[in-house]
Amino acid sequence: MTSPELPAGLTADEARTHVVAMLDAIRKAEQANALSKSRYMRLGRRYGLSCAEIGEYLDMSESGVRAAIQRSEDSTIEARSA
C-alpha cells in the first residue's frame, strides 16, 4: 500500500491541518457507514435474512450481528422515548 501524498509546497503547519481535516473526514464517513450498516442489518432481518447470512456478507460473526442489531434497536427505542 502506498502512503497518501500531501499537496506539494505545504509548510509543516499546513500539512498538519490537512492531515487533521482528512482524519476528521474519515471519522465522519465511518460514523455514517456504521449507521447505514446497522440499518441494513435490521432490514435484512426484516426481509428474512438470518444473522448468520448477514454476518457472512459483512464478515462478522452471527453473535456480532445479533448484538449490533440489538444495540441499534435499543438506541432507536431510547431516541423515540426522549
C-alpha positions as CSV (number, residue, x, y, z in Angstrom):
1,M,0.0,0.0,0.0
2,T,1.3,3.4,-0.9
3,S,1.2,6.3,1.5
4,P,-1.1,9.2,0.7
5,E,0.6,12.2,-0.7
6,L,0.1,15.7,0.5
7,P,-0.1,18.6,-1.9
8,A,3.3,20.0,-2.8
9,G,4.7,23.0,-1.0
10,L,2.9,22.8,2.3
11,T,4.5,24.0,5.4
12,A,4.6,21.7,8.4
13,D,1.6,23.5,10.0
14,E,-0.4,23.4,6.7
15,A,0.4,19.7,6.3
16,R,-0.8,19.1,9.9
17,T,-4.0,21.0,9.3
18,H,-4.6,19.0,6.1
19,V,-4.0,15.7,7.9
20,V,-6.3,16.6,10.7
21,A,-9.0,17.5,8.2
22,M,-8.6,14.2,6.4
23,L,-8.8,12.3,9.7
24,D,-12.0,14.1,10.6
25,A,-13.5,13.3,7.2
26,I,-12.6,9.6,7.8
27,R,-14.2,9.7,11.2
28,K,-17.4,11.2,9.8
29,A,-17.6,8.7,7.0
30,E,-17.1,5.8,9.4
31,Q,-19.9,7.1,11.6
32,A,-22.2,7.4,8.6
33,N,-21.2,3.8,7.5
34,A,-21.9,2.5,11.0
35,L,-25.4,3.9,10.9
36,S,-26.1,2.5,7.4
37,K,-24.6,-0.8,8.4
38,S,-27.0,-1.2,11.4
39,R,-30.0,0.0,9.4
40,Y,-29.3,-2.6,6.7
41,M,-28.7,-5.4,9.2
42,R,-32.1,-4.6,10.6
43,L,-33.7,-4.5,7.2
44,G,-32.0,-7.8,6.3
45,R,-33.6,-9.4,9.4
46,R,-37.0,-7.9,8.5
47,Y,-36.8,-9.3,5.0
48,G,-35.8,-12.8,6.0
49,L,-32.0,-13.0,6.2
50,S,-30.6,-14.8,9.2
51,C,-28.0,-13.3,11.4
52,A,-25.6,-15.9,10.1
53,E,-26.3,-14.8,6.5
54,I,-25.8,-11.1,7.3
55,G,-22.6,-12.0,9.1
56,E,-21.3,-13.8,6.1
57,Y,-21.9,-10.7,3.9
58,L,-20.3,-8.4,6.4
59,D,-17.5,-10.7,7.6
60,M,-18.9,-10.6,11.1
61,S,-19.9,-13.4,13.5
62,E,-23.6,-14.3,13.9
63,S,-23.4,-13.2,17.5
64,G,-21.8,-9.9,16.5
65,V,-24.6,-9.3,14.1
66,R,-27.2,-10.1,16.7
67,A,-25.5,-7.8,19.2
68,A,-25.3,-4.9,16.7
69,I,-29.0,-5.3,15.8
70,Q,-29.9,-5.3,19.5
71,R,-27.8,-2.2,20.2
72,S,-29.4,-0.5,17.2
73,E,-32.9,-1.3,18.3
74,D,-32.1,-0.2,21.9
75,S,-30.8,3.2,20.7
76,T,-33.9,3.6,18.5
77,I,-36.2,3.0,21.4
78,E,-34.2,5.4,23.6
79,A,-34.3,8.1,20.9
80,R,-38.1,7.7,20.5
81,S,-38.7,8.0,24.2
82,A,-36.6,11.1,24.7
